[in-house]
Amino acid sequence: MEASSSSYKIILGSSSVARRKILSEMGYLFTIMTADIDEKSIRKETPEELVMALAEAKANAIISKLQSTSNQERVDEPTILITADTAEAILQRLPVDDYLKDAEPTLLITSDQVVVYEGVIREKPTSKEEARKFLKDYSGRCAATVGSVLVTNIKTGFRKGDSDRVEIYFNEIPDEIIEKLVDEGITLNVAGGLIIEHPSILPFVKEVVGTTDSVMGLPKSLTEKLLKEAL
């Protein structure tokens, strides 16, 4: 996919490796900034409402962080940054006033994701035991991911977001595969402990109704659409 952010700058409000990878695949240059929010304090009735509320809270927290910085030397060009710590060290020198003065707008992308299994919302597992239970539940059954993307134009204040739902059908997952994934600890970092791109679990994914990039946390088509609308 060919894309260019030469007429605007992008901040990805996430430390997710998967989201960084997807946005890079889309051809964009971006910086990274993370939001410090208490996700558990935000509760909504539906998964769609929850992921949108969390994406909004992340955007507000990042903009607040920018507003609290003092005028210091700014970074002229967006760069793909590998670690969140490095990104924050640079972005903390970028007061929001600089974004407002820029001829080029800055677009902030925030997102969130949950898994829905048998009507129940699942967020990141709180322990290996819970991750193990989640994966055993998915074996031979179906789960869904519900994710949000929110784009905020920091220069104009315009904000637009939407959610995306994908259903994943699994074959029976052997216990040894589940144990391998749990031992690696990777399932603790993803909503519902659900991951489909890992080479150990991929052979047991029967069908994906939707896009893999959405399951990984950032649907490309929705993100592209929102970026264009926010300009």
NUBAMI-850036 format. One record per atom (N, C-alpha, C): z, y, x; residue in three letters. Coordinates in pm, whole numbers, plus 50000, padded with zeros to 5 digits. Each point is the difference from the previous one (the first is absolute). Layout:
<balums>
ZYXALA/...
</balums>
This chain:
<balums>
500004988050084MET/500005012049916MET/500005012450087MET/499055008649978GLU/499935012250079GLU/500785011049931GLU/500885006550072ALA/500785010949943ALA/500285010050108ALA/500305012149959SER/500305010450097SER/501055009449944SER/500955003850085SER/501015009649957SER/499865012850081SER/498745003250042SER/499775011650085SER/500305013049928SER/499905000249866SER/500235012349924SER/501435000949949SER/500814990150028TYR/501395000349958TYR/500814990550088TYR/501315001649996LYS/500894991550077LYS/500764990749905LYS/500434988750053ILE/500694990049919ILE/501334996350064ILE/501034999449918ILE/501274994150039ILE/500204987649915ILE/500244988750064LEU/500364987849928LEU/501514999149995LEU/500545000949881GLY/501464999949984GLY/500554986049991GLY/499754992150104SER/500454986150001SER/500024994950143SER/500954991050028SER/500044993550131SER/499394986149995SER/499424996449885SER/499434986749981SER/498814997750094SER/500084989150077VAL/498904996450090VAL/498744997049918VAL/500164993249887ALA/498854996549917ALA/499305012449946ALA/500785009849955ARG/499395012349946ARG/499305007850111ARG/500595000350119ARG/499345006750113ARG/498664993350030ARG/499994986749998LYS/498804992450030LYS/498915002949896LYS/500385000149874ILE/499025002349892ILE/499415014050009ILE/500855010050020LEU/499515013750006LEU/499105002050122LEU/500334993250109SER/499145000650119SER/498654993549972SER/500014988749928GLU/498764993149965GLU/499105008949913GLU/500625009049925MET/499245009149914MET/499355011250081MET/500335000950128GLY/499365009650089GLY/500745013050017GLY/501265000749955TYR/500735012550005TYR/500895001150123TYR/500125012350050LEU/501015003550098LEU/501205005449925LEU/501204996750044PHE/501175004349924PHE/501224999950091PHE/501025007149957THR/501324999150061THR/500924992849903THR/501134995750050ILE/500944992349920ILE/501325007649990ILE/500564999849881MET/501335005649980MET/500704991549895MET/501274996950023THR/500724991549907THR/500995008249917THR/500304994749883ALA/500925006749907ALA/501334992749999ALA/501085007750008ASP/501334994149993ASP/500545001949858ASP/499814989749918ILE/500485000849862ILE/500784987349966ILE/500855001049901ASP/500744988449950ASP/499194994049885ASP/499174990250034GLU/499084994349900GLU/500764993449885GLU/501164994350028LYS/500764993049897LYS/500565009549894LYS/500075012950036SER/500545009849904SER/498965004149896SER/498754996050022ILE/498925003549907ILE/499644987749919ILE/500245000549871ARG/499734988749912ARG/499165004649881ARG/499034991949962LYS/499155002949886LYS/499804987349917LYS/499525001849878GLU/499854988649909GLU/498874990750041GLU/498875005550040THR/498834991850031THR/499705000650150THR/499334989650052PRO/499665000450143PRO/499075011650035PRO/499095003549910GLU/499095011250024GLU/500775013150012GLU/500965002049912GLU/500815012250006GLU/500855000350127GLU/500514988350039LEU/500874999350117LEU/499245003450129LEU/498854993850020VAL/499275002550125VAL/499485014350008VAL/499675006049885MET/499575014050002MET/501185009250031MET/501154997249940ALA/501195008250026ALA/500414999250146ALA/499904988250061LEU/500354998450140LEU/499015007250091LEU/498724999349967ALA/499005007250079ALA/500235015049993ALA/500375005149883GLU/500295014249984GLU/501245004050080GLU/501024991649996ALA/501235002950074ALA/499735000350150ALA/499164991050047LYS/499644999950143LYS/499245012750037LYS/499075004149915ALA/499245012250027ALA/500925012250004ALA/500925000849905ASN/500925011349996ASN/500895000450124ASN/500444988150045ALA/500874999350117ALA/499275004450127ALA/498744996050012ILE/499235003650119ILE/499695014950001ILE/499645005549885ILE/499735014349993ILE/501275008050029ILE/501134995249950SER/501285006550028SER/500314999650148SER/499684988850065LYS/500224998850144LYS/499145010050076LYS/498775001849955LEU/499115009750063LEU/500535014249982LEU/500515002949882GLN/500495013449970GLN/501245003650080GLN/500734989750043SER/501255002550072SER/499795002050150SER/498774998350046THR/499755001650143THR/499785014650035THR/500245003150128SER/499805013750046SER/498625001450061SER/499555012550017ASN/498685002550059ASN/500014996550148ASN/499244989650033GLN/499864995750139GLN/498544996850023GLN/499724996050119GLU/498624996850035GLU/499464989249909GLU/498835002149942ARG/499414990949905ARG/498994990750066ARG/499704989349933VAL/498984990650045VAL/498705003849930VAL/498945002350079ASP/498765005249943ASP/499164989649929ASP/499984987950050GLU/499134989949941GLU/500804987949956GLU/499604993649886PRO/500694987949958PRO/499674988550094PRO/501004991450023THR/499824988750089THR/500644987849936THR/499404988450017ILE/500634987849953ILE/501174997050091ILE/501214999349943LEU/501194997750079LEU/500524985949972LEU/500404993150103ILE/500334986049985ILE/501424997849951ILE/500935008450039THR/501384997949959THR/500485011749916THR/500844996749901ALA/500535010449912ALA/500855009950078ALA/500744995050099ASP/500865009050077ASP/499175010550072ASP/498894995850060THR/499125009550069THR/499425009949900THR/499604994949886ALA/499425008749898ALA/500995010649956ALA/501224995749976GLU/501005009649953GLU/500315010450108GLU/500014995850125ALA/500295009450108ALA/498965011150003ALA/498764996649972ILE/498945010049998ILE/500025008149872ILE/500124992949888LEU/499935007049872LEU/501185009449977LEU/501124997150064GLN/501135009049986GLN/499735013550066GLN/498895001150072ARG/499625012950056ARG/498935006849916ARG/499774994449880LEU/498965005549913LEU/500635005749874LEU/500465012450000PRO/500575005949880PRO/498975000849889PRO/500474998949875VAL/499084999849887VAL/499205012949991VAL/500555011050050ASP/499265012749999ASP/498684998750077ASP/500004992250106ASP/498784998050077ASP/498944993049917ASP/500424990549919TYR/499064993149913TYR/499415009649897TYR/500835009149951LEU/499545009649899LEU/499055010250061LEU/500235003850126LYS/499155009950066LYS/498684994150046LYS/499984986850021ASP/498804993550051ASP/498805002349911ASP/498855002150063ALA/498755000649923ALA/499714986349940ALA/500404989650072GLU/499804986449952GLU/501224995649920GLU/499794994349880PRO/501144994849924PRO/500564987450063PRO/501264997049972THR/500634987750044THR/500344991749878THR/499564987650000LEU/500244990949888LEU/501054989750042LEU/501064999149921LEU/501094990650024LEU/499834988049907LEU/499924988050060ILE/499884987749921ILE/501344992850001ILE/500564997649881THR/501214991949989THR/499734988849900THR/500734989250013SER/499754988449915SER/501244991349991SER/499964990649907ASP/501074990249989ASP/499444987749930ASP/500734989150011GLN/499544987649940GLN/501174991249960GLN/499844993049888VAL/500944989849958VAL/499214987649960VAL/500714988949991VAL/499414987749948VAL/500604997449863VAL/499184995149909VAL/500484996349868VAL/499824984949985VAL/501104993249973TYR/499974985549981TYR/500724996649870TYR/499274993949908GLU/500534996649868GLU/500675012049935GLU/499355011650014GLY/500475012149934GLY/501125007450070GLY/500464994750113VAL/501115006250073VAL/499485007050125VAL/500465012350021ILE/499595007850118ILE/500754995150123ILE/499244997750106ARG/500594995950127ARG/499635010150108ARG/501015004650074GLU/499775008650115GLU/500194991650126GLU/500215006250114LYS/500154992450125LYS/501224990749990LYS/499884987750046PRO/501154990949999PRO/501145005850083PRO/501224997749954THR/501175005350070THR/500554990150102THR/499474987750000SER/500474989850094SER/498934989250014SER/500164991650101LYS/499074988850018LYS/500104990249884LYS/501214998549947GLU/500184991149886GLU/499205004849880GLU/500025013149976GLU/499255005449887GLU/498504999050025GLU/499585002350125ALA/498584998750035ALA/499544985649977ALA/500834990550038ARG/499674985849981ARG/499854996849851ARG/500915005149919LYS/499934997749855LYS/498725005949942LYS/499675012350041PHE/498795006649951PHE/498774991450029PHE/499874995550123LEU/498824992250039LEU/499934986749927LEU/501144993649981LYS/500024987449924LYS/499565002449856LYS/500375011549944ASP/499585003449863ASP/498485001249991ASP/499385005850101TYR/498565002449995TYR/499194987150015TYR/500604989950059SER/499294987550026SER/499444993949871SER/498684998849993GLY/499344994349883GLY/499985009149879GLY/500395012550019ARG/500085009249886ARG/499275013150030ARG/500275010049917CYS/499325013050012CYS/501025011350013CYS/499695009750083ALA/500795012250012ALA/499045011850001ALA/500515011849978ALA/499155011950002ALA/500625010750089ALA/499155007550066THR/500465011850072THR/499625012349918THR/500905009649995VAL/499725012949938VAL/500275010750104VAL/498965007150038GLY/500145010050105GLY/499555013749953GLY/500525010150065SER/499635013849967SER/499425006850122SER/499155010049974VAL/499525009150104VAL/500135014149943VAL/500605008850079LEU/500155014049960LEU/499485008750113LEU/499115009249969VAL/499475009350099VAL/500435014249963VAL/500635006750094THR/500455013849980THR/499275009150097THR/499365010449948ASN/499375010250082ASN/501085010150035ASN/500474999750124ILE/501125008650039ILE/499615014749995ILE/498745003050023LYS/499545013950000LYS/500005006049859LYS/499534992249902THR/499855005349863THR/501124995649906THR/500704989450036GLY/501044994749912GLY/499474990049899GLY/498694997949997PHE/499404990449906PHE/500474985950034PHE/500304992349896ARG/500494986450020ARG/499384990849895ARG/499514988550048LYS/499384990449907LYS/500334985950046LYS/500364991349905GLY/500324986450036GLY/499644990349890GLY/500014987250035ASP/499714989549903ASP/500544986950055ASP/500024989949914SER/500494986850042SER/498904989649989SER/500234988750065ASP/499014989450006ASP/500724986649992ASP/499454990749922ARG/500654986949980ARG/499064988850042ARG/500544990350073VAL/499234988450046VAL/500794987449969VAL/499324989849950GLU/500644987149973GLU/499624990050109GLU/500984992550048ILE/499784990250106ILE/500454986349950ILE/499084990450006TYR/500294986349959TYR/500124991350125TYR/501094992350006PHE/500264991650117PHE/499864985249967PHE/499524992450099ASN/500144985549995ASN/501434996650040ASN/500334987349999GLU/501334995950046GLU/500165003650148GLU/501115006750032ILE/500275004050138ILE/501014990350060ILE/499654992850105PRO/500944990550062PRO/501275006950048PRO/501104992749993ASP/501295005650042ASP/499985004550146ASP/499284992550084GLU/499985003750143GLU/499295013350023GLU/499025003249916ILE/499325013050010ILE/500945011149957ILE/500734997549892ILE/500975009949952ILE/501055002650107ILE/500524989250061GLU/501025001750104GLU/499455007650120GLU/498754997450036LYS/499385006950113LYS/499935015149973LYS/499575003749879LEU/499885014149965LEU/501375006749995LEU/500984992949944VAL/501355005749991VAL/500605001850140VAL/499814990050086ASP/500555000950135ASP/499395011550080ASP/498725002749976GLU/499355011150070GLU/500575013549958GLU/500575000649880GLY/500605012449952GLY/499045009849938GLY/498724996750002ILE/498995009449949ILE/500125002349850ILE/500494989949928THR/500105001449854THR/501085009849958THR/500915003450091LEU/501055009649967LEU/499485014349994LEU/498815002250054ASN/499465013550010ASN/498945003249895ASN/499784990749908VAL/498965002349899VAL/500574997849860VAL/499455007249904ALA/500474999049862ALA/499934985749950ALA/501104995349941GLY/500034986849943GLY/499864988850101GLY/500065003250131GLY/499794990050102GLY/498604994149997GLY/499095006749929LEU/498664994649978LEU/499035005550102LEU/499364990950071ILE/499005003950099ILE/498874989849994ILE/498755004749993ILE/498894990649986ILE/499065000150119ILE/500105009950088GLU/499075000750113GLU/500484992050121GLU/501244995449997HIS/500544992150111HIS/499254986750008HIS/499584995950120PRO/499214987750012PRO/500714987549951PRO/501325000049996SER/500734988249952SER/499954998849848SER/499965011449929ILE/500024999649853ILE/498615000649939ILE/499055005550074LEU/498655002149947LEU/499364987449942LEU/500134988350063PRO/499384988049943PRO/500564995949863PRO/501155005549963PHE/500644996149875PHE/499825010549890PHE/499205010350031VAL/499655010149898VAL/498804994849923VAL/500224997149874LYS/498954994049916LYS/499005010449954LYS/500505011449952GLU/499115010449947GLU/500715013550002GLU/499255010450031VAL/500505013749994VAL/499155007749900VAL/500635004549893VAL/499305007849898VAL/500265014750029VAL/499125005850079GLY/500185013650050GLY/499595000150146GLY/500515009750076THR/499605001150141THR/501164996850094THR/499664993850112THR/501004996550100THR/500675012350059THR/499235010950020ASP/500605012250057ASP/501085005749909ASP/499844998149869SER/501035004649907SER/501274991750016SER/499844986850016VAL/501164991350022VAL/500715003850129VAL/499235004450100MET/500575003850129MET/500665013849996MET/499825007449891GLY/500755012349983GLY/499235012949985GLY/498654999550018LEU/499235012349988LEU/498584996949951LEU/499775000749868PRO/498664997349948PRO/499005010550046PRO/498964995550068LYS/499055009250062LYS/499285008849897LYS/499484993949895SER/499195007749904SER/500855010749930SER/501224996549963LEU/500885009749934LEU/500385011250096LEU/500324996550124THR/500355010050100THR/498855009750024THR/498804994550016GLU/498815008350021GLU/499795009749883GLU/500144994949880LYS/499835008149879LYS/501015011549995LYS/501254997050029LEU/501065010249994LEU/499865010450109LEU/499574995850119LEU/499775009650108LEU/498955010249961LEU/498924995349939LYS/498915009049960LYS/500475009449889LYS/500804994949906GLU/500475008449890GLU/501025010450046GLU/500704997250109ALA/501045009150046ALA/499475011750081ALA/498754999350041LEU/499425010850080LEU/499665012149915LEU/
</balums>
